[in-house]
Amino acid sequence: MFKIGNIEIPHYPLILAPMEDVTDVSFRYICKQYGADLMYTEFIASEALIRNIDKTVKKMHIEEYERPVGIQIYGHDPDHMVEAARMAAEMKP
């Protein structure tokens, strides 16, 4: 077993990679049912997130059973990335 922060991950984890338009809440639910140890949200654009674009904000929705789950953000503006990371951290993934 190894740790990421205080999260324990099995030695041979089953990890679901982030995939745009694939790893939504419904898909992650199915993957968790089949034993995924760690999952990721779809890619989330920092620009759209801080502008509160509904479609993007919905990508950050995490159900309690999914945890731990990674939130993968991307962007080019460092200030926007910092703000998006703060918003992601508030989700307590």
N, CA, C and O atoms as CSV, one atom per row, in Angstrom:
chain,resi,resn,atom,element,x,y,z
A,1,MET,N,N,0.845,-1.176,0.000
A,1,MET,CA,C,0.000,0.000,0.000
A,1,MET,C,C,0.893,1.243,0.000
A,1,MET,O,O,1.951,1.253,0.629
A,2,PHE,N,N,0.467,2.276,-0.700
A,2,PHE,CA,C,1.188,3.546,-0.667
A,2,PHE,C,C,0.189,4.656,-0.398
A,2,PHE,O,O,-1.022,4.437,-0.428
A,3,LYS,N,N,0.702,5.842,-0.136
A,3,LYS,CA,C,-0.165,6.963,0.225
A,3,LYS,C,C,0.049,8.143,-0.710
A,3,LYS,O,O,1.155,8.400,-1.183
A,4,ILE,N,N,-1.038,8.846,-0.958
A,4,ILE,CA,C,-1.012,10.160,-1.597
A,4,ILE,C,C,-1.606,11.081,-0.546
A,4,ILE,O,O,-2.820,11.098,-0.339
A,5,GLY,N,N,-0.752,11.845,0.116
A,5,GLY,CA,C,-1.223,12.623,1.263
A,5,GLY,C,C,-1.639,11.654,2.354
A,5,GLY,O,O,-0.839,10.815,2.768
A,6,ASN,N,N,-2.863,11.751,2.825
A,6,ASN,CA,C,-3.357,10.826,3.843
A,6,ASN,C,C,-4.266,9.748,3.247
A,6,ASN,O,O,-4.946,9.035,3.985
A,7,ILE,N,N,-4.281,9.626,1.923
A,7,ILE,CA,C,-5.128,8.649,1.241
A,7,ILE,C,C,-4.309,7.396,0.954
A,7,ILE,O,O,-3.273,7.463,0.292
A,8,GLU,N,N,-4.778,6.244,1.456
A,8,GLU,CA,C,-4.095,4.981,1.222
A,8,GLU,C,C,-4.563,4.372,-0.092
A,8,GLU,O,O,-5.763,4.263,-0.346
A,9,ILE,N,N,-3.605,3.977,-0.921
A,9,ILE,CA,C,-3.874,3.380,-2.225
A,9,ILE,C,C,-3.294,1.962,-2.203
A,9,ILE,O,O,-2.156,1.785,-1.769
A,10,PRO,N,N,-4.049,0.938,-2.661
A,10,PRO,CA,C,-3.531,-0.435,-2.667
A,10,PRO,C,C,-2.269,-0.560,-3.527
A,10,PRO,O,O,-2.006,0.282,-4.386
A,11,HIS,N,N,-1.486,-1.633,-3.279
A,11,HIS,CA,C,-0.251,-1.860,-4.044
A,11,HIS,C,C,-0.506,-1.995,-5.538
A,11,HIS,O,O,0.295,-1.515,-6.340
A,12,TYR,N,N,-1.582,-2.625,-5.923
A,12,TYR,CA,C,-1.909,-2.805,-7.339
A,12,TYR,C,C,-3.253,-2.140,-7.608
A,12,TYR,O,O,-4.261,-2.815,-7.818
A,13,PRO,N,N,-3.254,-0.821,-7.597
A,13,PRO,CA,C,-4.534,-0.106,-7.704
A,13,PRO,C,C,-5.133,-0.173,-9.105
A,13,PRO,O,O,-4.430,-0.297,-10.108
A,14,LEU,N,N,-6.437,-0.086,-9.129
A,14,LEU,CA,C,-7.167,0.074,-10.381
A,14,LEU,C,C,-7.521,1.554,-10.461
A,14,LEU,O,O,-8.362,2.037,-9.702
A,15,ILE,N,N,-6.880,2.273,-11.380
A,15,ILE,CA,C,-7.034,3.723,-11.471
A,15,ILE,C,C,-7.689,4.087,-12.792
A,15,ILE,O,O,-7.232,3.680,-13.860
A,16,LEU,N,N,-8.759,4.853,-12.709
A,16,LEU,CA,C,-9.468,5.318,-13.894
A,16,LEU,C,C,-8.866,6.644,-14.343
A,16,LEU,O,O,-8.873,7.617,-13.590
A,17,ALA,N,N,-8.355,6.685,-15.548
A,17,ALA,CA,C,-7.748,7.902,-16.092
A,17,ALA,C,C,-8.819,8.923,-16.466
A,17,ALA,O,O,-9.954,8.551,-16.763
A,18,PRO,N,N,-8.462,10.210,-16.453
A,18,PRO,CA,C,-9.422,11.227,-16.884
A,18,PRO,C,C,-9.610,11.175,-18.396
A,18,PRO,O,O,-8.638,11.133,-19.151
A,19,MET,N,N,-10.862,11.177,-18.828
A,19,MET,CA,C,-11.162,11.160,-20.264
A,19,MET,C,C,-12.300,12.137,-20.536
A,19,MET,O,O,-13.380,12.026,-19.955
A,20,GLU,N,N,-12.051,13.078,-21.410
A,20,GLU,CA,C,-13.047,14.096,-21.757
A,20,GLU,C,C,-14.297,13.439,-22.333
A,20,GLU,O,O,-14.211,12.556,-23.187
A,21,ASP,N,N,-15.452,13.878,-21.858
A,21,ASP,CA,C,-16.759,13.371,-22.291
A,21,ASP,C,C,-16.943,11.883,-22.027
A,21,ASP,O,O,-17.772,11.241,-22.672
A,22,VAL,N,N,-16.184,11.325,-21.091
A,22,VAL,CA,C,-16.337,9.913,-20.727
A,22,VAL,C,C,-16.484,9.759,-19.217
A,22,VAL,O,O,-17.440,9.140,-18.750
A,23,THR,N,N,-15.545,10.316,-18.447
A,23,THR,CA,C,-15.519,10.048,-17.010
A,23,THR,C,C,-16.443,10.980,-16.227
A,23,THR,O,O,-16.011,11.685,-15.315
A,24,ASP,N,N,-17.706,10.969,-16.600
A,24,ASP,CA,C,-18.701,11.754,-15.866
A,24,ASP,C,C,-19.159,10.966,-14.637
A,24,ASP,O,O,-18.684,9.854,-14.403
A,25,VAL,N,N,-20.071,11.528,-13.857
A,25,VAL,CA,C,-20.527,10.908,-12.613
A,25,VAL,C,C,-21.077,9.506,-12.862
A,25,VAL,O,O,-20.768,8.585,-12.106
A,26,SER,N,N,-21.872,9.328,-13.891
A,26,SER,CA,C,-22.472,8.017,-14.172
A,26,SER,C,C,-21.410,6.972,-14.493
A,26,SER,O,O,-21.470,5.849,-13.993
A,27,PHE,N,N,-20.448,7.334,-15.317
A,27,PHE,CA,C,-19.390,6.394,-15.680
A,27,PHE,C,C,-18.532,6.056,-14.470
A,27,PHE,O,O,-18.157,4.900,-14.273
A,28,ARG,N,N,-18.222,7.063,-13.659
A,28,ARG,CA,C,-17.424,6.808,-12.456
A,28,ARG,C,C,-18.166,5.891,-11.498
A,28,ARG,O,O,-17.543,5.077,-10.817
A,29,TYR,N,N,-19.477,6.009,-11.436
A,29,TYR,CA,C,-20.280,5.120,-10.584
A,29,TYR,C,C,-20.087,3.666,-11.014
A,29,TYR,O,O,-19.846,2.793,-10.181
A,30,ILE,N,N,-20.191,3.416,-12.300
A,30,ILE,CA,C,-20.017,2.059,-12.820
A,30,ILE,C,C,-18.604,1.556,-12.521
A,30,ILE,O,O,-18.425,0.418,-12.085
A,31,CYS,N,N,-17.614,2.397,-12.755
A,31,CYS,CA,C,-16.225,1.996,-12.515
A,31,CYS,C,C,-15.985,1.680,-11.042
A,31,CYS,O,O,-15.272,0.730,-10.719
A,32,LYS,N,N,-16.571,2.464,-10.157
A,32,LYS,CA,C,-16.418,2.212,-8.719
A,32,LYS,C,C,-17.051,0.875,-8.357
A,32,LYS,O,O,-16.498,0.126,-7.552
A,33,GLN,N,N,-18.208,0.569,-8.947
A,33,GLN,CA,C,-18.878,-0.705,-8.697
A,33,GLN,C,C,-18.009,-1.887,-9.129
A,33,GLN,O,O,-18.104,-2.970,-8.551
A,34,TYR,N,N,-17.174,-1.686,-10.126
A,34,TYR,CA,C,-16.294,-2.740,-10.623
A,34,TYR,C,C,-14.888,-2.671,-10.028
A,34,TYR,O,O,-13.966,-3.324,-10.519
A,35,GLY,N,N,-14.730,-1.882,-8.973
A,35,GLY,CA,C,-13.502,-1.934,-8.196
A,35,GLY,C,C,-12.467,-0.853,-8.402
A,35,GLY,O,O,-11.339,-1.005,-7.933
A,36,ALA,N,N,-12.794,0.227,-9.080
A,36,ALA,CA,C,-11.811,1.305,-9.244
A,36,ALA,C,C,-11.440,1.869,-7.871
A,36,ALA,O,O,-12.313,2.199,-7.068
A,37,ASP,N,N,-10.147,1.973,-7.614
A,37,ASP,CA,C,-9.666,2.503,-6.337
A,37,ASP,C,C,-9.527,4.019,-6.355
A,37,ASP,O,O,-9.717,4.677,-5.332
A,38,LEU,N,N,-9.199,4.567,-7.511
A,38,LEU,CA,C,-8.992,6.004,-7.656
A,38,LEU,C,C,-9.501,6.419,-9.027
A,38,LEU,O,O,-9.173,5.789,-10.033
A,39,MET,N,N,-10.291,7.465,-9.066
A,39,MET,CA,C,-10.862,7.935,-10.325
A,39,MET,C,C,-10.596,9.426,-10.474
A,39,MET,O,O,-10.242,10.113,-9.516
A,40,TYR,N,N,-10.776,9.908,-11.701
A,40,TYR,CA,C,-10.593,11.324,-12.016
A,40,TYR,C,C,-11.833,11.855,-12.718
A,40,TYR,O,O,-12.551,11.119,-13.395
A,41,THR,N,N,-12.064,13.137,-12.541
A,41,THR,CA,C,-13.116,13.804,-13.303
A,41,THR,C,C,-12.655,13.954,-14.746
A,41,THR,O,O,-11.519,13.622,-15.085
A,42,GLU,N,N,-13.539,14.451,-15.581
A,42,GLU,CA,C,-13.144,14.835,-16.929
A,42,GLU,C,C,-12.175,16.020,-16.808
A,42,GLU,O,O,-12.080,16.634,-15.746
A,43,PHE,N,N,-11.466,16.337,-17.880
A,43,PHE,CA,C,-10.603,17.517,-17.883
A,43,PHE,C,C,-11.469,18.757,-17.675
A,43,PHE,O,O,-12.544,18.877,-18.262
A,44,ILE,N,N,-11.001,19.664,-16.846
A,44,ILE,CA,C,-11.777,20.855,-16.512
A,44,ILE,C,C,-10.952,22.095,-16.845
A,44,ILE,O,O,-9.851,22.278,-16.325
A,45,ALA,N,N,-11.488,22.934,-17.707
A,45,ALA,CA,C,-10.808,24.167,-18.114
A,45,ALA,C,C,-10.893,25.200,-16.997
A,45,ALA,O,O,-11.983,25.547,-16.544
A,46,SER,N,N,-9.735,25.688,-16.557
A,46,SER,CA,C,-9.712,26.669,-15.472
A,46,SER,C,C,-10.478,27.931,-15.848
A,46,SER,O,O,-11.184,28.500,-15.016
A,47,GLU,N,N,-10.344,28.371,-17.094
A,47,GLU,CA,C,-11.021,29.597,-17.539
A,47,GLU,C,C,-12.539,29.462,-17.398
A,47,GLU,O,O,-13.202,30.349,-16.860
A,48,ALA,N,N,-13.076,28.353,-17.882
A,48,ALA,CA,C,-14.526,28.140,-17.825
A,48,ALA,C,C,-14.997,27.958,-16.388
A,48,ALA,O,O,-16.100,28.374,-16.036
A,49,LEU,N,N,-14.171,27.341,-15.567
A,49,LEU,CA,C,-14.547,27.109,-14.178
A,49,LEU,C,C,-14.676,28.420,-13.414
A,49,LEU,O,O,-15.664,28.626,-12.710
A,50,ILE,N,N,-13.697,29.305,-13.543
A,50,ILE,CA,C,-13.767,30.553,-12.777
A,50,ILE,C,C,-14.825,31.502,-13.330
A,50,ILE,O,O,-15.265,32.415,-12.631
A,51,ARG,N,N,-15.237,31.291,-14.579
A,51,ARG,CA,C,-16.344,32.079,-15.139
A,51,ARG,C,C,-17.698,31.450,-14.828
A,51,ARG,O,O,-18.745,31.954,-15.235
A,52,ASN,N,N,-17.654,30.334,-14.095
A,52,ASN,CA,C,-18.869,29.662,-13.632
A,52,ASN,C,C,-19.737,29.151,-14.789
A,52,ASN,O,O,-20.964,29.232,-14.732
A,53,ILE,N,N,-19.096,28.625,-15.834
A,53,ILE,CA,C,-19.821,28.042,-16.962
A,53,ILE,C,C,-20.465,26.747,-16.474
A,53,ILE,O,O,-19.770,25.843,-16.010
A,54,ASP,N,N,-21.777,26.658,-16.575
A,54,ASP,CA,C,-22.541,25.560,-15.986
A,54,ASP,C,C,-22.017,24.180,-16.380
A,54,ASP,O,O,-21.836,23.324,-15.514
A,55,LYS,N,N,-21.774,23.953,-17.659
A,55,LYS,CA,C,-21.305,22.642,-18.124
A,55,LYS,C,C,-19.986,22.260,-17.444
A,55,LYS,O,O,-19.777,21.099,-17.092
A,56,THR,N,N,-19.116,23.229,-17.265
A,56,THR,CA,C,-17.815,22.971,-16.641
A,56,THR,C,C,-17.960,22.741,-15.147
A,56,THR,O,O,-17.341,21.828,-14.601
A,57,VAL,N,N,-18.762,23.549,-14.482
A,57,VAL,CA,C,-18.976,23.394,-13.040
A,57,VAL,C,C,-19.548,22.010,-12.742
A,57,VAL,O,O,-19.170,21.387,-11.750
A,58,LYS,N,N,-20.449,21.528,-13.586
A,58,LYS,CA,C,-21.048,20.200,-13.382
A,58,LYS,C,C,-20.006,19.088,-13.448
A,58,LYS,O,O,-20.179,18.043,-12.820
A,59,LYS,N,N,-18.933,19.299,-14.195
A,59,LYS,CA,C,-17.882,18.283,-14.286
A,59,LYS,C,C,-17.182,18.075,-12.949
A,59,LYS,O,O,-16.568,17.032,-12.728
A,60,MET,N,N,-17.268,19.063,-12.055
A,60,MET,CA,C,-16.627,18.952,-10.743
A,60,MET,C,C,-17.527,18.304,-9.703
A,60,MET,O,O,-17.118,18.141,-8.553
A,61,HIS,N,N,-18.735,17.933,-10.082
A,61,HIS,CA,C,-19.644,17.302,-9.118
A,61,HIS,C,C,-19.088,15.940,-8.720
A,61,HIS,O,O,-18.794,15.107,-9.577
A,62,ILE,N,N,-18.946,15.719,-7.424
A,62,ILE,CA,C,-18.405,14.467,-6.903
A,62,ILE,C,C,-19.370,13.922,-5.859
A,62,ILE,O,O,-19.775,14.633,-4.939
A,63,GLU,N,N,-19.728,12.662,-6.012
A,63,GLU,CA,C,-20.558,11.980,-5.020
A,63,GLU,C,C,-19.651,11.422,-3.921
A,63,GLU,O,O,-18.477,11.141,-4.165
A,64,GLU,N,N,-20.186,11.265,-2.733
A,64,GLU,CA,C,-19.397,10.796,-1.591
A,64,GLU,C,C,-18.769,9.422,-1.846
A,64,GLU,O,O,-17.625,9.193,-1.455
A,65,TYR,N,N,-19.494,8.508,-2.494
A,65,TYR,CA,C,-18.984,7.147,-2.715
A,65,TYR,C,C,-17.760,7.120,-3.633
A,65,TYR,O,O,-17.020,6.136,-3.639
A,66,GLU,N,N,-17.538,8.181,-4.404
A,66,GLU,CA,C,-16.432,8.211,-5.365
A,66,GLU,C,C,-15.074,8.446,-4.716
A,66,GLU,O,O,-14.045,8.062,-5.272
A,67,ARG,N,N,-15.065,9.058,-3.571
A,67,ARG,CA,C,-13.810,9.483,-2.966
A,67,ARG,C,C,-12.905,8.295,-2.681
A,67,ARG,O,O,-13.400,7.259,-2.235
A,68,PRO,N,N,-11.608,8.397,-2.916
A,68,PRO,CA,C,-10.923,9.582,-3.408
A,68,PRO,C,C,-11.090,9.731,-4.922
A,68,PRO,O,O,-11.153,8.744,-5.654
A,69,VAL,N,N,-11.157,10.956,-5.363
A,69,VAL,CA,C,-11.270,11.254,-6.791
A,69,VAL,C,C,-10.389,12.466,-7.104
A,69,VAL,O,O,-10.347,13.433,-6.344
A,70,GLY,N,N,-9.700,12.395,-8.218
A,70,GLY,CA,C,-8.856,13.507,-8.635
A,70,GLY,C,C,-9.628,14.451,-9.543
A,70,GLY,O,O,-10.472,14.020,-10.330
A,71,ILE,N,N,-9.337,15.724,-9.430
A,71,ILE,CA,C,-9.929,16.728,-10.315
A,71,ILE,C,C,-8.790,17.275,-11.165
A,71,ILE,O,O,-7.859,17.889,-10.645
A,72,GLN,N,N,-8.867,17.054,-12.466
A,72,GLN,CA,C,-7.789,17.489,-13.351
A,72,GLN,C,C,-8.191,18.774,-14.060
A,72,GLN,O,O,-9.128,18.796,-14.858
A,73,ILE,N,N,-7.465,19.841,-13.754
A,73,ILE,CA,C,-7.735,21.139,-14.374
A,73,ILE,C,C,-6.613,21.466,-15.353
A,73,ILE,O,O,-5.489,20.981,-15.223
A,74,TYR,N,N,-6.943,22.291,-16.327
A,74,TYR,CA,C,-5.921,22.744,-17.272
A,74,TYR,C,C,-6.196,24.189,-17.649
A,74,TYR,O,O,-7.317,24.678,-17.514
A,75,GLY,N,N,-5.168,24.858,-18.118
A,75,GLY,CA,C,-5.298,26.240,-18.540
A,75,GLY,C,C,-3.928,26.833,-18.811
A,75,GLY,O,O,-2.908,26.165,-18.644
A,76,HIS,N,N,-3.909,28.086,-19.229
A,76,HIS,CA,C,-2.634,28.730,-19.543
A,76,HIS,C,C,-2.335,29.935,-18.655
A,76,HIS,O,O,-1.185,30.367,-18.580
A,77,ASP,N,N,-3.327,30.475,-17.992
A,77,ASP,CA,C,-3.128,31.648,-17.142
A,77,ASP,C,C,-2.860,31.185,-15.705
A,77,ASP,O,O,-3.735,30.580,-15.086
A,78,PRO,N,N,-1.666,31.459,-15.166
A,78,PRO,CA,C,-1.337,30.997,-13.817
A,78,PRO,C,C,-2.331,31.455,-12.746
A,78,PRO,O,O,-2.662,30.684,-11.846
A,79,ASP,N,N,-2.805,32.687,-12.833
A,79,ASP,CA,C,-3.761,33.181,-11.837
A,79,ASP,C,C,-5.074,32.413,-11.905
A,79,ASP,O,O,-5.668,32.099,-10.873
A,80,HIS,N,N,-5.523,32.112,-13.106
A,80,HIS,CA,C,-6.759,31.342,-13.263
A,80,HIS,C,C,-6.570,29.910,-12.775
A,80,HIS,O,O,-7.481,29.321,-12.194
A,81,MET,N,N,-5.389,29.357,-13.012
A,81,MET,CA,C,-5.106,27.998,-12.534
A,81,MET,C,C,-5.120,27.947,-11.007
A,81,MET,O,O,-5.636,26.994,-10.423
A,82,VAL,N,N,-4.560,28.962,-10.364
A,82,VAL,CA,C,-4.559,29.021,-8.901
A,82,VAL,C,C,-5.993,29.090,-8.385
A,82,VAL,O,O,-6.348,28.371,-7.450
A,83,GLU,N,N,-6.810,29.936,-8.976
A,83,GLU,CA,C,-8.204,30.062,-8.547
A,83,GLU,C,C,-8.968,28.763,-8.795
A,83,GLU,O,O,-9.754,28.342,-7.946
A,84,ALA,N,N,-8.751,28.128,-9.938
A,84,ALA,CA,C,-9.422,26.860,-10.238
A,84,ALA,C,C,-8.976,25.772,-9.260
A,84,ALA,O,O,-9.792,24.956,-8.831
A,85,ALA,N,N,-7.698,25.754,-8.908
A,85,ALA,CA,C,-7.199,24.778,-7.934
A,85,ALA,C,C,-7.834,25.009,-6.570
A,85,ALA,O,O,-8.160,24.054,-5.865
A,86,ARG,N,N,-8.010,26.268,-6.198
A,86,ARG,CA,C,-8.682,26.583,-4.926
A,86,ARG,C,C,-10.108,26.058,-4.950
A,86,ARG,O,O,-10.572,25.463,-3.978
A,87,MET,N,N,-10.807,26.279,-6.067
A,87,MET,CA,C,-12.187,25.802,-6.199
A,87,MET,C,C,-12.234,24.274,-6.143
A,87,MET,O,O,-13.135,23.701,-5.530
A,88,ALA,N,N,-11.272,23.622,-6.779
A,88,ALA,CA,C,-11.221,22.157,-6.756
A,88,ALA,C,C,-10.969,21.654,-5.335
A,88,ALA,O,O,-11.589,20.683,-4.901
A,89,ALA,N,N,-10.067,22.307,-4.613
A,89,ALA,CA,C,-9.761,21.900,-3.241
A,89,ALA,C,C,-10.979,22.026,-2.334
A,89,ALA,O,O,-11.142,21.240,-1.400
A,90,GLU,N,N,-11.831,23.003,-2.600
A,90,GLU,CA,C,-13.051,23.172,-1.803
A,90,GLU,C,C,-13.994,21.977,-1.936
A,90,GLU,O,O,-14.836,21.748,-1.068
A,91,MET,N,N,-13.851,21.216,-3.027
A,91,MET,CA,C,-14.697,20.035,-3.238
A,91,MET,C,C,-14.262,18.868,-2.354
A,91,MET,O,O,-14.986,17.880,-2.232
A,92,LYS,N,N,-13.092,18.977,-1.739
A,92,LYS,CA,C,-12.520,17.925,-0.895
A,92,LYS,C,C,-12.551,16.572,-1.607
A,92,LYS,O,O,-13.162,15.613,-1.135
A,93,PRO,N,N,-11.875,16.524,-2.756
A,93,PRO,CA,C,-11.936,15.293,-3.557
A,93,PRO,C,C,-11.274,14.112,-2.880
A,93,PRO,O,O,-11.251,13.014,-3.438
